[in-house]
Amino acid sequence: MTDKTLFTKIIEGEIPGDFVHQDDHCVVLRDVNPQAPTHLLVIPRKPIPRIGEAAEEDAQLLGHLLLVARKAALSENLEEGFRIIVNNGSHGGESVPHLHVHVLGGRPLSWPPG
């Protein structure tokens, strides 16, 4: 990938972000356009365009993202429940071509989501 994504620019500090967690493999920040009272994004530092392009070698990273999503949800007091979402492609609602995990909560969430 030659062009930096919006998320890469945030991770590298070129664009400000409201970070709630950072480690060697990912960051967690608050979504600027929240769809629930709590809306976090768990973003890998490795710029994988989307889940559909993840490789077998990314398995450990993908697992880490889900565990960090759980920890972030609990740190935001979402014990009553939360939703984890990964969008893939334009029909899946993907708007930034950099894999990220949405963590939504803080209110009852309906099904189906969209």
N, C-alpha and C positions, 0 to 999 in steps of 0.2 A: 504494500500500500504506500503510495508516494505522498498523497495529500493527507495532512493531519485532520482527524475528525474533530468535531466540537469537543468530544470527551477527552481526546488526547490533549487538546489545548488547555482544558480545565485541569487535567492531571498534571501537566507541565507548568501550570501557573500563569499561562498566557491570558487566560480568562478566569475571573474569580468564580469560586464555587463554595457552597456552604457544606463543608466536609463534616461528617460525624464519625468517620473511621478512615484510617489509612494503614496499610501494611505493605509488605514487599510485593504482594500479588494483586491487590485491588484497592479501590477506594469506595467509600459510601458517601453520597451527598444527597441533599434534599433537592427534589425536582422543582424547577422554577415554575412549572405549570401543574401544580398538584391536582390529582383526580380524587383525592380523599384527604381527610385531615392530616394523615401521615402518608407521605409518598416519598420513598427513598429509592435511590438508584445504586445498585452494586455494580461497579464497572471494573473489569480486569485491566491491569496496566498493559497487558499484551493486547494489541489491537486486532482482535478477531472480528471480522466484519459482521457475522451473525451466527447463531447456533447451527444453522444449516451448513456452515463452512468450518465448524470446529473439527479438529482432527483427533484421532485416538490419543495422540500425545498430550492433548488438552484435558484428558479425563480428570486428573488430579486438580487442575485449576477449576474446572467446572464444579466439582464437588466442594471445593473451598468457597466458591461464590455462594453456593446454597447455604453452607454453614455460617458464613458471614451474614447472609440475609436473615437467617434465624436469630443470630446474636443481635443484629441491629434492631430487628422487630421487638425483641424482648427488652432491649435497652430503651425503646420508645414506649414501653408499657403497653404493648399490644397482646397481652396474655389472653384476652377474650377472643382473639383471632386476627388473622391477617392473610393476605393473598400474595403469592409470588407469581410473577408473570414474566415470560420471555417472549418477545415478539420476533417474528422471522419473516422478512419480505414485506412488500407494500400491502399485500392483502392481509397480512398478519398484524398490521399496525406499526411496523417498524418505521421510525422517522430519522434515526441516526444510524449509519452503517458501522456501528461499533457495538458488539455484543454487550448487553447490560440486563440486569435483573431488576424488575420493579418490585418494591415491597409496599403494599397498600394496606391501610388499616385505619382504625380510629372511629369507624362507623360500621354498621352492618353492610355487607357487600352482597349485591343481588347476583343471581345466575339465571340465564346466561349473561356474560359480561357485555356483549356487544352485538 
